[in-house]
Amino acid sequence: MTRAGLQDRVAPQTVLRRLFDAAVGAALPSLVVPPGLPEPPSGRTVVIGAGKAAAAMAQAVEDAWPGSVSGLVITRYGHGAACRHIEVVEAAHPVVDAAGLAGTSRLLEQLQDLTGDDLVLCLLSGGASALLAAPAPGVTLADKQAVTRALLRSGTTIAEINCVRKHLSAVKGGRLARLASPARIVTLAISDVPDDDPSAIGSGPTVPDPTTRQRALAILERDLPRIPEVVRAHLLDPTSETPKPDPDHPVDFRLVATPALAIAAAADLARGLGYAPLVLGSDLEGEATAVAEAHAGLVRRILSGDGPIAPPCAILSGGETTVSVRGGGRGGRNSEFLLALAVALDGAPGVHALAADTDGIDGSEDNAGAIIGPDTLHHARRLSVSAAGRLADNDAYGFFTRVGGLVMTGPTRTNVNDFRAILIEGPPAPSKEPT
């Protein structure tokens, strides 16, 4: 089919949703988990895990595993799956709650009385850092909740937040692997972090930790006006240090899906739909507004003919931005990115964009993200909605609720971080002269 024919049949908003669906579809646990499974052991197989995809991963294990399994996994509220033998516990994210604490305690009970003939299969995905919750001795759940909330609002990067989490935990940063000994432990992970670092996915409960307690304390001293005294005392104690890499004790850690895999699937689809893909990477970080402004600058270059690619094209990227909350509005980092992009583009013709979290939840809201087009600001003005004002108030959710454009998917039960796509349409095809 010709490019003009495709434009006639597929609206840009539909193309954007198809690209997002392709990215999510490439990382579904039912597809990616079975090829990563190890050989069954001579003893028991115990499945544990945590994350937004953990329940769907456990279901995929049950469907593919040749023998019997038991165990427990923890996932976010609303992200469960119907497992037959592996118990699924739902808990809060991104701030741990009592359900997560109790679920983790019961998860640890699965690791009792194991032998060297047994296999512990650990299933990890984004969200595990909050859902796998066992405060270090002397640190309370309230302490961890207060620190996590404050860091989330301060604009601290997720890597830095996880550094702190590891050193305030009894299971993160390699400590869970110690608790599973002497059984063999194999980890299957769906990555949502830059560079797919095993020590960062779910705060690395089954792998050694390269970060230090001194670094965790430095992050808190930089970003929090007041550190709970019990937290400071814990981080000053040498026993708060996490296990470090040891070449004599290798780990079996298997990545089954990554952000790059998802972006590649979207790029293949874009190419098939007649849009030349420009992949900026799957690990972009920074303030959502600043990242949006950088993307807008690239779009303007392409529109002027001075860019690295020509329309019709699709700019694709992944990663995880941050939002330093200064206002009183609602919205996640993807919606904030889109609102900032709309402001920066100011109605640039032929440009449509989507940004959404592949887990289906943008921050703590019920939307995955949002979509904008060249008429987004025009609609806002007609409704007397100030895009700049809503952006300053961190109220992207409120903006898109009024103007339209929220992307609602519900939980996808996978998580390969955020997905962003910007379509730049080519000039309209010339009309045919009458014959």
Secondary structure as GFF3:
##gff-version 3
##sequence-region A 1 435
A	DSSP	alpha_helix	3	9	.	.	.	ID=ss1
A	DSSP	alpha_helix	12	25	.	.	.	ID=ss2
A	DSSP	alpha_helix	29	32	.	.	.	ID=ss3
A	DSSP	three_ten_helix	34	36	.	.	.	ID=ss4
A	DSSP	beta_strand	45	50	.	.	.	ID=ss5
A	DSSP	alpha_helix	54	64	.	.	.	ID=ss6
A	DSSP	beta_strand	70	76	.	.	.	ID=ss7
A	DSSP	beta_strand	86	91	.	.	.	ID=ss8
A	DSSP	alpha_helix	98	109	.	.	.	ID=ss9
A	DSSP	beta_strand	119	124	.	.	.	ID=ss10
A	DSSP	alpha_helix	128	131	.	.	.	ID=ss11
A	DSSP	alpha_helix	141	154	.	.	.	ID=ss12
A	DSSP	alpha_helix	158	167	.	.	.	ID=ss13
A	DSSP	alpha_helix	175	180	.	.	.	ID=ss14
A	DSSP	beta_strand	184	190	.	.	.	ID=ss15
A	DSSP	three_ten_helix	194	196	.	.	.	ID=ss16
A	DSSP	three_ten_helix	201	203	.	.	.	ID=ss17
A	DSSP	alpha_helix	213	223	.	.	.	ID=ss18
A	DSSP	alpha_helix	229	236	.	.	.	ID=ss19
A	DSSP	three_ten_helix	238	240	.	.	.	ID=ss20
A	DSSP	beta_strand	252	257	.	.	.	ID=ss21
A	DSSP	alpha_helix	259	272	.	.	.	ID=ss22
A	DSSP	beta_strand	276	287	.	.	.	ID=ss23
A	DSSP	alpha_helix	288	304	.	.	.	ID=ss24
A	DSSP	beta_strand	313	322	.	.	.	ID=ss25
A	DSSP	alpha_helix	333	345	.	.	.	ID=ss26
A	DSSP	beta_strand	351	357	.	.	.	ID=ss27
A	DSSP	beta_strand	369	372	.	.	.	ID=ss28
A	DSSP	alpha_helix	376	382	.	.	.	ID=ss29
A	DSSP	alpha_helix	387	392	.	.	.	ID=ss30
A	DSSP	alpha_helix	396	403	.	.	.	ID=ss31
A	DSSP	beta_strand	406	407	.	.	.	ID=ss32
A	DSSP	beta_strand	418	424	.	.	.	ID=ss33
###
